[in-house]
């Protein structure tokens, strides 16, 4: 089953909450779910969202069932060794929809989010014996670092120095740029108490806001370090206390961290402060995806992520000169990206003054909107084989429906158009060469469907399948003749076509539609059976007197064969000259199909040449859906 992978909108939260509860039930931990849809909306759909959710949505034409069948929950994090990280908090697909590639599609979308934001690593936690084998992640290139490196869901630099890839420049860019990724507290001593090497900063704690699908807001302690000569003096405990204080100020319900199993001292330190080893007790495993595996999973770049932010610290009073000072050196937020200052629910101690507030820089589209545009275009590409029938107005309408915001402003709509153009320039996105539409005996390829694009001439395959859709919309009323019928009648006479209606009594119909294809022009003959009227429609308003005469002779011969003498005589012809007129050499086929549709539905002709681009796109979709829009 093909699913649309897109960013979650506020309207989806009820369904997402249902899926979260299902996922928790798989762990027999439903009682641990304390988040609510209201909390998710407050934290995820604010100017600086704390997390992002990708959802898998079933196609609109699919059978009855839940609209959302899976989700992927994530937030941005940071690693002191490697820099930016995207953390996959949770991945869930309903059991009956597994094995169809939905989980892989969610992971591919997440990899695109990571690559587009410069994250060289994806990180996940996965329970042993969970609802799906971690083989999914490992198949995609992830490494189980719990098994390999002994992670328990901080490591000291001196133990694994070769894994440190960050630098002072990277930390400065990532921590003090317009979009800071982390927050850091440092322990500083007066100069007279400096280390043997002259250092006054003798410890630090680096952390960032995280989010749990079960518990909501949390704080993740990425690293805590105190120089060996200063250990045993309560400095680490004081750092951790201040970090916990920061978490409480941000209404976080838990503090999360990881240690390596060889670091027993750190394990005892955290355990003494009340930390629980969920790897040991609940079997959680840490998996990591990075480098070539991440790039391979991401595939074609283009999707951008939903993000997160957290309250920015405010200045606090300075500490006494002789004390150890715990100072805030990096604020966390994303003001430039999300266009609004964070809410501040409590002060954090600080040593340096925070940067002055900057005016928000509004982007025409937030990044989860860009992600959603890509997902919408992916859905259209799968449904139609190309983006030929898709207009920017449709994408804008979908965005407005999902996010309940206005996207029709010139600036935002212009950005959507640019994204559509960029998307189509990517290899493989222009069209799906193997795309087919099958309906009864008709098979349309991309070559056929492309005749509906721009100034192309419609071919017989498109004409005949669309005509059958018209006929099947009102089967008791209309009979549509194949586009090859008239040429065979004109060249072979009645004998050449007498078997074409052996299973149909055309005189029981109200309307007969006969497309006329002569050389490079399409026209139409419509027969009002009850009114005995043969009408010729031509969007170029040319008079072809032979066509009605050929059709009249055919009707008379058919009446003789079917023993319907009442339809033998009384036929009259007419030319409809006041119909909409084409002003080019290519839209005659499109006009004929619209004549057929409007006549069959009993509607007045309300279209003009200016409507043809839109009507061509509509006919393309109707052919793909094998159903007319009425």
Secondary structure, DSSP 4 states (H G I P E B T S, - for coil): --EEEEE--GGGHHHHHHHHHHHHHHTT-GGG----HHHHHHHHSSTT-S-EEEEEEE-TTSPSS-SEEEEEEEEEEEETTTEEEEEEEEEEE-GGGTTSSHHHHHHHHHHHHHHHTT--EEEEEEETT-SS-THHHHHTT-EEHHHHH-EE----TTTSGGG----HHHHHHHHHSTT---EEEEEE--GGG--TTS-SEEEEEEEEEEEETTTEEEEEEEEEEE-GGGTTSSHHHHHHHHHHHHHHHTT-SEEEE-EETT-HHHHHHHHHTT---HHHHH-EEEEEEEHHHHHHHH-S----------PPP---PPPPTTSPEEEEEE----HHHHSSPPP--S----SSPPPPP------SS-HHHHHHHHHHHHHHHHHHSBSTT--HHHHHHHHHHHH-S---SHHHHHHHHHHHHHHHHSTT-SB-TT-EEEETTEEEEHHHHGGGSTTPPP-HHHHHHHHHHHHHHTTTTEEEE-TTHHHHHHHH-GGGTTTTTTT--GGG-SEEEEEEEETTEEEEEEEETTTTEEEEE-TT----HHHHHHHHHHHHHHHHHTT-GGGTS--EEEEE-SS---SSSS-HHHHHHHHHHHHHHT------GGGHHHHHHHHHHHHHHTS---
